[in-house]
Amino acid sequence: MKERLVLIGNGMAGIRTLEELLELTPDKYNITVFGAEPYGNYNRILLSPVLAADKTIDEIMLNDWQWYRDQNITLHTGHDKSITHIDRIKRAVTTQDGLSVSYDRLIVATGSNPFMLPIPGSDLDGIIGFRDIHDVNTMLEATKNYKKAVVIGGGLLGLEAANGLMKQGMEVTVIHLMGTLMERQLDKPAALLLKKHLEEKGLNFLLDTQTDSILARNDGASQRVGAVKLQNGQIVEADLVVMAVGIRPNIALAQEAGLHCERGIVVNDTMQTFDPSIYAVGECVQHRGGLYGLVAPLFEQAKVCANHLAEMGYARYEGSITSTKLKVTGIDLFSAGNFHSDEQSEDIVYQDSQEGVYKKLCIRDNKIQGAVLYGDTIDGSWYFQLMKDQTDISDMRSNLLFGQAHLGDSGHGEADRVAMMTDDAEVCGCNGVCKGTITKAIVDKKLFTLDDVRSHTKASSSCGSCTALVEQIISSTLGGEYSDSPEHKPLCKCTDHPHDHVRRTILDQQLKTIPDVMHFMDWKQTDGCHICRPALNYYLLCAWNGDYQDSPESRFINERAHANIQKDGSYSVVPRMWGGITSPKELRAIADTAEKFEVKTLKVTGGQRIDLFGLSRHQLPEVWSDLSAAGLVSGHAYGKSLRTVKTCVGSEWCRFGTQDATTMGIKLEQLTWGSWMPHKFKMAVSGCPRNCSEATIKDFGVVAVDSGWELHIGGNGGIKVRVTDFLCKVSTEEEVLEYSGAFIQMYREEAHYLERTAPWLERVGLSHVKQRLVDNDEERKVLFERFKESQKSSQDDPWSERAKGHAQHQFNHLKTLGEAL
Amino acid sequence: MSTWIPIGRLEDIPPLGARTVNTEEGDIAVFRTQDDQLFALFDRCPHKGGPLSMGIVHGKSVTCPLHNWVLDLEQGCAKAPDEGCVRHYPVKLEDGQVFLSLEKND
């Protein structure tokens, strides 16, 4: 006999809980849902665009009737079926029309109600809140017959309602009690810009204004609203009044049932109310003193609640930090956290009234505690991330306000104002995805997360440089984005554990194989996927060095074939050229090999080596055999590993050279080649500050000066150009080697798989690296020792092994039937 | 009736891996899952023709090495929201010997 689960409230939070629950355990419960509105579950966030005629009701439906039938959910909707009583002793709920349904577990997701000002005349016709489809239909109906509308309340909802009504052709006045608009999300300068902008669009504002009463029309018998009277005696004509002065959690039912309520229904971290068989989620809930009305926290609550209903019992909701966007076309606005200044906080402000751009970051203890952006919000998601992760920003403080793009962002540069972008503007340059395609997919396919958008549109799924833009589009379409920060983000869909947690557990629990990790950490898929397996393989390799039995089947093809797969399935091969130095003998061997195997293209790479293209996998062992004979080894051009050490010619020949850069480069490459890392790793050595080897955009760069060597870290010349941070200056070659090895080991042990040094460094901070490498000689030496130890088991040339017959199954057919047929 | 062609021993195919069989019409990839189930697909991803045999095998799926499309090994179809299918072939295991049939299942 299945347990009975009843859900009161057919809205986004409640239904999301059921969706999460059905994914975890499809057959545990007989489910009954009660909804007071006569619809399936729809996306309440998108009511504003419906009002503004940007979308239709059908477009915002999330779950239609068929969905409930497919899931075997009994659905009761409409006013008659609204729940009037919860009997906690008998464990049953009763509807308006007397239907009684028993439950074993109950979810209360009754949402909230708009607060209607209790002023004289508030019971007239034509006065509504802005909460549901009914309200929107009432407003749309009014726009057909009437001209003048008043919106009471200049907050987020009020302004969206006002904008919608204006777009429907009404003359709209917004009355607001406070002196500035959206005072909960914006400070004064940003609010002034917003007001100016909205006035230009045609809205009228009465600020610092209190409503006294609402008057009926002057035509005698009519019960319809005719005007709004203000406390200063002024009369504003109105055929429609929208009250948007706030929402109140809908807790009447819970209170009547004797559940403990304060402002909302009080729940613990498992979303349980004071009655253990009753859970509550969504806007009706009060958690750790806080109320939430945005989609991201509600979905997080839904996930936790489902976890406990499925009796898995480990998830906890710990509250959410939220951000806000205004869904008004043409206005870019972002707000998050606490942006009110006080004695302990410091503000960083940028203001350009002419351009309509305003940015303010509120910093406390070197961490962002709040942000307000107006006009240019591209960095909103970055600041939000830094805020959620409580990242120490002292290292980037001077550049912080100019945004992540200031650190270099190829491809997008200046034209990043999402709201200004036209629908045909290209967002994702890799996959050719335009803004319009993304917004359409978000609505049509009912997407909420970055992952959803990636898989449906391919935007931001290749190089990722447009991720911030895509996040911006999600939040400007949905009013807030819903994605976890990397610190908390699960490694992949096979697990709930984030990267750092997995790495720690491998060490703490002495887990030595991929199946051990998956078993111990309750992986959802028995052998994981293409995302987690390579990551686990690397983490285990890094943790246990030579003791770990590498799993080739968990490596990406390039690292299995030891060559780079190309678009036609052929491979390219890059022999190592130590420090960029070669010889006639090596060049002759490459030339002979290229001719013998009819190599299609010979290309000089950016890393000062030669790439042989168009080889089939069947040829690879023979190619390597020939190259090995000339002393050439694998260049690991295919691996998450050390790639090249680029050098300039240095003091040996150059008239400006101060040190022997090539010898230094060769020594660095000999020390570090073969090391597996979280991602590819590039180095360079320049013989003087003219820096011809471009060392300051490498993961580890060395620039010679007369008195020694400058060491630079965390550079990147790829998707996002990032100039290195200066680590320190040393005087001897031995020190350069020690610092490089120690830095690599720190990166190997701390970075997430597939995280380059640049984003890793930005995540942990330069100070953190300096503390361990520069300020602490002991620690640096220990790291360097660990690196050398790990190198003992990694410096075998994979090519010569395979040329001699190792792992031939990778290169041969199992059987050839070609001629037989 | 299928004509079963012996192509090799189970141990010739690594667990969570694949080997290829060359035919006149092109390569066929024969996959082995963790629990020793065998599947055979035409070795060209429906997306851009990537060699599926070189992908990472997980559960009853393989991820194409070129652009990470995930294909179901039983039916040869891409996991939603991607769309597209590739031919799959009958394959069986008898006394450690792997047999393939070239009878196409589209």
Chai-1 contact restraints between the chains, C-beta under 6 A:
chainA,res_idxA,chainB,res_idxB,connection_type,confidence,min_distance_angstrom,max_distance_angstrom,comment,restraint_id
A,S455,B,P81,contact,1.0,0.0,6.0,A-B,restraint_1
A,H456,B,P81,contact,1.0,0.0,6.0,A-B,restraint_2
A,Q525,B,G59,contact,1.0,0.0,6.0,A-B,restraint_3
A,D527,B,Q34,contact,1.0,0.0,6.0,A-B,restraint_4
A,D527,B,H58,contact,1.0,0.0,6.0,A-B,restraint_5
A,G528,B,H58,contact,1.0,0.0,6.0,A-B,restraint_6
A,C529,B,H58,contact,1.0,0.0,6.0,A-B,restraint_7
A,H530,B,I56,contact,1.0,0.0,6.0,A-B,restraint_8
A,H530,B,T63,contact,1.0,0.0,6.0,A-B,restraint_9
A,E553,B,P14,contact,1.0,0.0,6.0,A-B,restraint_10
A,E553,B,L16,contact,1.0,0.0,6.0,A-B,restraint_11
A,E553,B,G17,contact,1.0,0.0,6.0,A-B,restraint_12
A,I557,B,M54,contact,1.0,0.0,6.0,A-B,restraint_13
A,I557,B,P65,contact,1.0,0.0,6.0,A-B,restraint_14
A,I565,B,P65,contact,1.0,0.0,6.0,A-B,restraint_15
A,G569,B,P51,contact,1.0,0.0,6.0,A-B,restraint_16
A,H813,B,T20,contact,1.0,0.0,6.0,A-B,restraint_17
A,H813,B,N22,contact,1.0,0.0,6.0,A-B,restraint_18
A,L814,B,I7,contact,1.0,0.0,6.0,A-B,restraint_19
A,L814,B,G8,contact,1.0,0.0,6.0,A-B,restraint_20
A,L814,B,D12,contact,1.0,0.0,6.0,A-B,restraint_21
A,L814,B,R19,contact,1.0,0.0,6.0,A-B,restraint_22
A,L814,B,V21,contact,1.0,0.0,6.0,A-B,restraint_23
A,K815,B,I7,contact,1.0,0.0,6.0,A-B,restraint_24
A,K815,B,G8,contact,1.0,0.0,6.0,A-B,restraint_25
A,K815,B,V21,contact,1.0,0.0,6.0,A-B,restraint_26
A,T816,B,N22,contact,1.0,0.0,6.0,A-B,restraint_27
A,L817,B,T23,contact,1.0,0.0,6.0,A-B,restraint_28
A,G818,B,N22,contact,1.0,0.0,6.0,A-B,restraint_29
A,G818,B,E24,contact,1.0,0.0,6.0,A-B,restraint_30
A,L821,B,E24,contact,1.0,0.0,6.0,A-B,restraint_31
